[in-house]
Amino acid sequence: MKRLRTRKFTTEKQKQLAKEYLQSLQTTGVPSTDIFVAHFDGCCEPVNPGGNMGVGAVIKQNGKKLFQYSHFIRAKPHNTNNVAEYLGMEAILDFIISNEWEGRILTVYGDSKLVIEQLFGTWKVRGGLYVPFFVSCKNKLAQARAMNNSIDGIWIPREQNFDADTLSKQELIDNNVQFKLQKL
């Protein structure tokens, strides 16, 4: 099993959640039952912006997949890696809201520093094609938290985001998209 590396966290709560998650993985090989873990990813190929987008997201409890999402979006001028990443995050939030989750603890892992820091950290939104998707996610995150859910985000390197990364790239592969920006 690969060792999960943690990076700079924006809150003490994120540090504690990451520590608990790592401890549960090291002792049992799966997270503890009261902690839900989600991963999201998105990519835009063969050009960014304007390429085809692949989106992936998963939610697990105790190592078991509760939710899996993947989607392909044909090339359009507004498609970017950041838009695809936000769509992956939005899929997780849509699942929480549509299933009326209440009182859950969820840690969301993503390899998009932009998404994690803008939604859960200190980065400001300065502008870009992703802004409407940020606004949508920010509103849905507030709605999910209003349902008494604790939701935090933690950035991880792409190689530790395997499930969501695979889902997003598989959508592109299935649609015969050539990769130029990211390795398979």
N, C-alpha and C positions, 0 to 999 in steps of 0.2 A: 504494500500500500504506500502511495506517495505521501510524503509529509506535507501537510497543509501549512503554507507559510502565511503569516499575517503581516500586514503593513501598518502604516500609521493610521490610527483610528481617531475619529473626531470626537467621540464621547467615551467616558468611562464605561457606560453601559455596553457599548460595542466591544470594548476590550474584554469585559466579563463574559459576554455571550460567545465571543470567539474562543476564549479560554475554556468555557464549559463544553463547547462543541468539540474542540480538539481533545479534551480529556475523555469525552464519551467515545470518540473515535478510537483513541489509543487503548482504552480498556475493553471495549466491546466490539469494535469494528463498525459500529453504527451509532448515530446520535441517540441521546436519551429520548424517551417517548414523549416528553412534554415539550420538546423543541421541534419546530418545523423548519425545514431548510429549503430554500428556493435558489435556483440558478437561472440566469437569463443571458442571452447573447443575441447578437445581430451582426450581419455583415453585408457589404455592398460590393459587388463584383461585376464585371472586370474593371470598372472604373468607379471612382468616388469623387464627386457626386455623379448621379445619373445612371448608375448601374442597376442590376437586379439585386433585390434584397432577400436574404434568408433570415428567418427569425426563429429562435428556439427558447423554450422555458420549461422548467420542471419544478415540482414541489414534492418533497419527500418527508415522510415521518418514519423514524426508526428504520431508515434505509429503504423503505418501500415507497415506490412512486405512487402518489395520489393524483398527480396531474402532469400531463405532458402535452406540450404544444409546439407545433412547427408550422411555418407558413412561408410561402413564396410570393414575392411581389415583383412583377415585370418592371423592366427599366423605365424610369420616368425622371424628368429633370430634378424633382425634389427629393429623390432617393439618396440617402447618405448612410454611412456606417452609424452615425449618431441617431438618426431616425430609426434605423433597424434595432438598435440597442434599446431605445425607449419603447418600441413596440413589444419587445420581449418582456420588459418590466411591466408594461401595461397588461399583458396577458396574465401575469401573476396577480395583479391587483383586480382584474376583472373576475378571476376565479374566486378570490376571497369574497368579493362583494356579491357576486351572483349566487354563491353557496351560503351566504349569510353567516360567515364565520364570526364568532364572537369569543372574546377572551383568549385568543391564541397568541403564542409567542412565535414569531417568524423572523428568521435571519435570512436576508436576501444577499446572495453573493453574485457579483458580476465582474467581468474584466474590463468594463467601461468606467474608467476613473471619472469621466465627465458625468455620467448618470448617477453614480454612487455619491459623488461629492455635491452635485446640484440638489439631489433629492434628500440626502441624509447628512450632508456635511456643510461646508462653508462656502462653496463656490457659487458665485453669482451667475445668472444667465445674462450673457452679453448680446446674444443675437445669433441667428443662424436658422437654417431650414428646420431644425429640430424643435424650435421654440413652441409651436402648438402642441407637440407631443409631450414636452416637458410640462406645460400647463395642464394637459389632460391627466398626466401621471400624478402631478402634485395634488390636484383635486381628488383623484381617486385614492391616493395615499391618505389624505385627510379624512375621506369618507370611511376607509377601512379602519383607521385608527379611532374614529368616532364610534365604531362598533366594539370598542374596548379591546382592540388588538394591539399588541406591542410588535412593531415592525421596525427593524433596523437593517441597514445595508452595510456591507463590507466589500471592499475591492480585493480581488484576487488576480493573480496572473492568468493568462489564457489557458496555460497547460493545466491549471487546477479547476478549470471551468469546463471540463470534458463533456459532460452530458449535454449542456445547452449549446456549446460550440459545435458538437457533432450534429445536433438537430438543425442548427441554422445552416451549416455547410451542406448537409445532406439534401436540403431543399434545393440548393443551387445545383448540386450534382445531378439530382433527379430531373432537373430542367435543362441539362446540358450547358450550363454556364461555365465558361473558362475562367480559371482563377489567375489573376495577375498581381493582386495586392497582398493576399494572405496565403501562406502555405497551407496545404491540406494536411 
